[in-house]
């Protein structure tokens, strides 16, 4: 019996009521995670690969109408792991 797939956290929330469908978020995303049909002011941008997001916030910072919010997962916000362990470095 296959294990149930855990739902993927979507870190990029785009408010469809505020979005002006300008294509800037698609253009600036360094991971090419956001897809927006070019020259079509009818379609909303779509987060195609949410599990590959770097949480850089570029999409949020370029949005001219503040329609994008970055949502950090709980384990990132409440991280109790020390920096040395996270970086994999040994301090001597």
C-alpha positions as CSV (number, residue, x, y, z in Angstrom):
1,X,0.0,0.0,0.0
2,X,1.6,3.3,-1.1
3,X,2.2,6.0,1.5
4,X,-0.1,9.0,1.2
5,X,1.5,12.0,-0.3
6,X,1.9,14.8,2.2
7,X,0.3,18.1,0.8
8,X,2.8,20.6,-0.5
9,X,3.0,23.9,1.4
10,X,2.3,26.7,-1.1
11,X,4.5,29.6,0.1
12,X,3.2,32.2,-2.4
13,X,-0.4,33.5,-1.9
14,X,-1.7,35.7,-4.7
15,X,-4.9,37.6,-3.9
16,X,-7.1,37.3,-7.1
17,X,-9.1,40.3,-6.0
18,X,-6.1,42.6,-5.9
19,X,-3.8,41.1,-8.6
20,X,-3.7,43.2,-11.8
21,X,-2.2,40.3,-13.8
22,X,0.9,42.3,-14.8
23,X,3.3,39.3,-15.2
24,X,6.0,40.9,-13.0
25,X,6.1,38.0,-10.5
26,X,6.6,35.5,-13.2
27,X,9.3,37.6,-14.7
28,X,11.3,38.1,-11.5
29,X,11.1,34.7,-9.8
30,X,14.6,33.2,-9.8
31,X,13.3,29.7,-9.5
32,X,10.8,30.1,-12.4
33,X,8.1,28.8,-10.0
34,X,5.4,31.2,-11.0
35,X,3.7,30.9,-14.4
36,X,1.7,33.7,-16.0
37,X,0.5,33.6,-19.6
38,X,2.2,36.6,-21.2
39,X,0.2,39.3,-22.8
40,X,-3.1,37.9,-21.3
41,X,-4.6,40.2,-18.8
42,X,-7.4,37.7,-18.1
43,X,-5.4,35.0,-16.4
44,X,-3.9,35.0,-12.9
45,X,-0.4,33.9,-12.2
46,X,-0.1,30.3,-11.0
47,X,2.5,28.9,-8.5
48,X,3.6,25.8,-10.6
49,X,6.3,24.4,-8.3
50,X,5.6,25.5,-4.7
51,X,7.9,22.9,-3.1
52,X,10.9,24.6,-4.9
53,X,10.3,28.1,-3.5
54,X,13.4,29.8,-2.0
55,X,11.3,32.2,0.1
56,X,13.3,35.0,-1.3
57,X,10.3,37.4,-1.5
58,X,11.2,38.9,-4.9
59,X,7.7,38.3,-6.2
60,X,6.2,40.0,-3.2
61,X,8.6,43.0,-3.4
62,X,8.0,43.6,-7.1
63,X,4.2,43.4,-7.0
64,X,2.9,46.9,-7.7
65,X,-0.4,46.3,-5.8
66,X,0.7,44.2,-2.9
67,X,-1.3,41.2,-4.1
68,X,1.4,38.6,-3.0
69,X,2.1,37.4,0.5
70,X,4.9,34.9,1.3
71,X,3.7,32.3,3.8
72,X,6.5,30.6,5.8
73,X,5.7,27.1,7.1
74,X,5.5,26.7,10.9
75,X,8.8,24.6,11.0
76,X,10.7,27.6,9.5
77,X,9.2,30.1,11.9
78,X,9.6,28.0,15.0
79,X,13.0,26.5,14.2
80,X,15.0,25.5,17.2
81,X,18.0,24.1,15.4
82,X,21.2,26.1,16.0
83,X,22.9,27.9,13.1
84,X,26.0,25.7,13.3
85,X,23.9,22.6,12.7
86,X,21.9,24.2,9.9
87,X,25.1,25.2,8.1
88,X,26.7,21.9,8.7
89,X,29.9,23.5,10.1
90,X,32.0,22.4,13.0
91,X,33.4,25.1,15.1
92,X,36.8,24.2,16.5
